[in-house]
Amino acid sequence: MSISSTIKSIQDIMRKDVGVDGDAQRLSQLVWMLFLKIFDDRESEWELLQDNYVSPLPEQYRWRNWAANAEGMTGDELKQFLDVDMFPALQKLEARGDDQRAFVIRSVFEDAYNYMKSGQLIRQVINKIQEGVDFNKAQERHLFGDMYEQLLRDLQAAGNAGEFYTPRAVTAFMVQMVNPRLGEKVMDPACGTGGFLTCSIEHIRSHDVKTVDDETQLQNSILGIEKKPMPHLLCTTNMILHGMDTPINIRHDNTLSYPLISWGPQQRVDVIVTNPPFGGMEEDGIESNFPTAFRTRETADLFLVLIIQMLKANGRAALVLPDGFLFGEGIKTRIKEKLLDECNLHTIVRLPNGVFAPYTGIKTNLLFFSKGKPTQDIWFYEHPYPEGVKSYNKTKPMKIEEFAAERAWWGKETDGFSTRTENSQAWKVSLEEIKARNYNLDFKNPHVGEQEIHDPEILLAQYAAMQNEIGALRGKLKDILQNALQGNA
């Protein structure tokens, strides 16, 4: 059975349980179970690699000892074991010595809940996971990585306003262009289910990791913060799935709930890649953590102010923002002025409609900037639909190959992007033009007009053809009306 059909059959079993209500709860139930299975499979690896490996879990709560046997406990006994014994124990789990893994498990179970009421159905789900998923087989791990992304998309479809699964093509492109390297601290302050962080891990591993020490350095330099329990649990599991042994740096917290000045030099990072929630409103009082000039309850605006603060000198950032930020006024104007004064906002990639379908139809942009030098010019690049595509959707999402033209055009920041040239998709705007428009960054592609036909002969022929069509339609309509009137006579 394929992993996707395993997941589907698990969800079908859960639908029979009266305690589980809706997709979000089904996924939440599935993910803590998958976390324990993934963790157990990883423990099998660690036992082979480390002579004196000791599990952070008490023996009775290890997956192999209560779940792996298909004929093991079931019914009321299993339900009681989970609710009365295992969950309370893991929610208070203490570390043995300095094993940070215990803190990771505790943070996962602090947010988890066993929604299922039927011990028999719980046993059926556990058996499906045990049969269907083996993370120690490299091929299955890769397949599960794809399947996990599908789970994340399903969660987002069941999620709230302002939370969108960022398409893999977008995260990969943003990470490639920001180019995080070994030795740099990489952060996503609204990390959701971990898409940008896993992309960054893969990027740094493929370029720089050669030794065990390199891998240790990488694992200590990936940082994420997520406010909501469910995405945090998913992100922690995602990190383990991507070979992060102890994702202690994935915190369940609200990045905006600290005064801006508390992000001092020690807390600053080299690279930030993120898709902050937009369209959402923060709770009362959060804005008081920010200077008066930037106080707003619009989440994405607060995150941008925070990101400027969190970056080290010469730090680099890429983030997704909606069109409304580009042309917005008032506090948005002041935030844009701050951004252009303190950072070099060198590139804005304007994405077409539908990139985030079906979660939102809002048009979005990718902003790339580095901290320390003010902006002189901004390059805009309008990302076109591929040939033959009119929009994206769930079954036809954006593909990474579509960004090949941007990558070829991009150039290097070290030489001021000297190789960039204007073309039908790319144009440059000076700081003077931006200031003259009161920091409205909603610049349309000036080359689109040039692609329109201006030949009078062609235009007249098109006009004549349209007149003929109108005449033919008028004739048909006249006939229909005459027939109708005669029929009533």
Rosetta blueprint (number, residue, H / E / L):
1 M L
2 S L
3 I H
4 S H
5 S H
6 T H
7 I H
8 K H
9 S H
10 I H
11 Q H
12 D H
13 I H
14 M H
15 R H
16 K L
17 D L
18 V L
19 G L
20 V L
21 D L
22 G H
23 D H
24 A H
25 Q H
26 R H
27 L H
28 S H
29 Q H
30 L H
31 V H
32 W H
33 M H
34 L H
35 F H
36 L H
37 K H
38 I H
39 F H
40 D H
41 D H
42 R H
43 E H
44 S H
45 E H
46 W H
47 E H
48 L H
49 L H
50 Q L
51 D L
52 N L
53 Y L
54 V L
55 S L
56 P L
57 L L
58 P L
59 E H
60 Q H
61 Y H
62 R L
63 W H
64 R H
65 N H
66 W H
67 A L
68 A L
69 N L
70 A L
71 E L
72 G L
73 M L
74 T L
75 G H
76 D H
77 E H
78 L H
79 K H
80 Q H
81 F H
82 L H
83 D H
84 V H
85 D H
86 M H
87 F H
88 P H
89 A H
90 L H
91 Q H
92 K L
93 L L
94 E L
95 A L
96 R L
97 G L
98 D L
99 D L
100 Q L
101 R H
102 A H
103 F H
104 V H
105 I H
106 R H
107 S H
108 V H
109 F H
110 E H
111 D L
112 A L
113 Y L
114 N L
115 Y L
116 M L
117 K L
118 S L
119 G H
120 Q H
121 L H
122 I H
123 R H
124 Q H
125 V H
126 I H
127 N H
128 K H
129 I H
130 Q H
131 E H
132 G H
133 V L
134 D L
135 F L
136 N L
137 K L
138 A H
139 Q H
140 E H
141 R H
142 H H
143 L H
144 F H
145 G H
146 D H
147 M H
148 Y H
149 E H
150 Q H
151 L H
152 L H
153 R H
154 D H
155 L H
156 Q H
157 A H
158 A L
159 G L
160 N L
161 A L
162 G L
163 E L
164 F L
165 Y L
166 T L
167 P L
168 R H
169 A H
170 V H
171 T H
172 A H
173 F H
174 M H
175 V H
176 Q H
177 M H
178 V H
179 N L
180 P L
181 R L
182 L L
183 G L
184 E L
185 K L
186 V E
187 M E
188 D E
189 P L
190 A L
191 C L
192 G L
193 T L
194 G L
195 G H
196 F H
197 L H
198 T H
199 C H
200 S H
201 I H
202 E H
203 H H
204 I H
205 R H
206 S H
207 H H
208 D H
209 V L
210 K L
211 T L
212 V H
213 D H
214 D H
215 E H
216 T H
217 Q H
218 L H
219 Q H
220 N H
221 S L
222 I E
223 L E
224 G E
225 I E
226 E E
227 K L
228 K L
229 P H
230 M H
231 P H
232 H H
233 L H
234 L H
235 C H
236 T H
237 T H
238 N H
239 M H
240 I H
241 L H
242 H L
243 G L
244 M L
245 D L
246 T L
247 P L
248 I L
249 N L
250 I E
251 R E
252 H E
253 D L
254 N L
255 T H
256 L H
257 S H
258 Y L
259 P L
260 L H
261 I H
262 S H
263 W L
264 G L
265 P H
266 Q H
267 Q H
268 R L
269 V E
270 D E
271 V E
272 I E
273 V E
274 T E
275 N L
276 P L
277 P L
278 F L
279 G L
280 G L
281 M E
282 E L
283 E L
284 D L
285 G L
286 I H
287 E H
288 S H
289 N H
290 F L
291 P L
292 T H
293 A H
294 F H
295 R L
296 T L
297 R L
298 E E
299 T H
300 A H
301 D H
302 L H
303 F H
304 L H
305 V H
306 L H
307 I H
308 I H
309 Q H
310 M H
311 L E
312 K E
313 A E
314 N E
315 G E
316 R E
317 A E
318 A E
319 L E
320 V E
321 L E
322 P E
323 D H
324 G H
325 F H
326 L H
327 F H
328 G L
329 E L
330 G L
331 I H
332 K H
333 T H
334 R H
335 I H
336 K H
337 E H
338 K H
339 L H
340 L H
341 D H
342 E H
343 C E
344 N E
345 L E
346 H E
347 T E
348 I E
349 V E
350 R E
351 L L
352 P L
353 N L
354 G L
355 V L
356 F L
357 A L
358 P L
359 Y L
360 T L
361 G L
362 I L
363 K L
364 T E
365 N E
366 L E
367 L E
368 F E
369 F E
370 S E
371 K E
372 G L
373 K L
374 P L
375 T L
376 Q L
377 D E
378 I E
379 W E
380 F E
381 Y E
382 E E
383 H L
384 P L
385 Y L
386 P L
387 E L
388 G L
389 V L
390 K L
391 S L
392 Y L
393 N L
394 K L
395 T L
396 K L
397 P L
398 M L
399 K L
400 I H
401 E H
402 E H
403 F H
404 A H
405 A H
406 E H
407 R H
408 A H
409 W H
410 W H
411 G L
412 K L
413 E H
414 T H
415 D H
416 G L
417 F L
418 S L
419 T L
420 R L
421 T L
422 E L
423 N L
424 S L
425 Q L
426 A E
427 W E
428 K E
429 V E
430 S E
431 L H
432 E H
433 E H
434 I H
435 K H
436 A H
437 R L
438 N L
439 Y L
440 N L
441 L L
442 D L
443 F L
444 K L
445 N L
446 P L
447 H L
448 V L
449 G H
450 E H
451 Q H
452 E L
453 I L
454 H L
455 D L
456 P H
457 E H
458 I H
459 L H
460 L H
461 A H
462 Q H
463 Y H
464 A H
465 A H
466 M H
467 Q H
468 N H
469 E H
470 I H
471 G H
472 A H
473 L H
474 R H
475 G H
476 K H
477 L H
478 K H
479 D H
480 I H
481 L H
482 Q H
483 N H
484 A H
485 L H
486 Q H
487 G H
488 N H
489 A L
